[in-house]
Amino acid sequence: MKIELLVIGKTDADYLQKGIAEYEKRLTRYIPYEMRVIPDIKNSKNMSESVQKEREGELILAQIQTSDFVVLLDEHGKSYSSVKFARFLEQKMVAGTKKLILVVGGPYGFSEAVYKRANDKISLSEMTFSHQMVRLIFTEQLYRAMTILKGEPYHHE
């Protein structure tokens, strides 16, 4: 299985870029992984929230194939412990999922069309994080999940 983290806009902060790069390097020892960046929409300041979500939604959907299993990182999704998230990934691998795409939306969330296409939704927390910070947090959780599945000592109960 290949895992892709699909995000809107580049990561601006250097400290986030370094953290993401560290966990991506660690993660790729376990599973094929890639973070794909959809460029920010130009002139978004002149758009309403709903128009921006629709435009971002079109760009997100253009990156997804019919056979992909799509999971939105969304505040209304299921909450998992790290161990349960690892088991979720394991189930996808055992089921023969070829590509798992995890999507971080823009600042206003997802369009209705993206919600309709999604196979699942996961919430990282009841707290709100910047969409750039979510990239680091989630990349670390993917790495943590892989170490849990391999029985390695990174995660402590």
Salt bridges, closest charged atoms under 4 A:
GLU4 OE2 - LYS2 NZ 3.46
GLU4 OE1 - ARG36 NH2 2.56
GLU4 OE2 - LYS99 NZ 3.64
ASP12 OD1 - LYS10 NZ 3.63
ASP14 OD2 - LYS18 NZ 3.11
GLU22 OE1 - LYS25 NZ 3.85
GLU22 OE2 - ARG26 NE 2.87
GLU34 OE1 - LYS2 NZ 2.88
GLU75 OE2 - HIS76 NE2 3.33
GLU90 OE1 - ARG87 NH1 3.51
ASP120 OD1 - LYS78 NZ 3.30
GLU140 OE2 - ARG144 NH2 2.77
GLU157 OE2 - HIS155 NE2 2.71
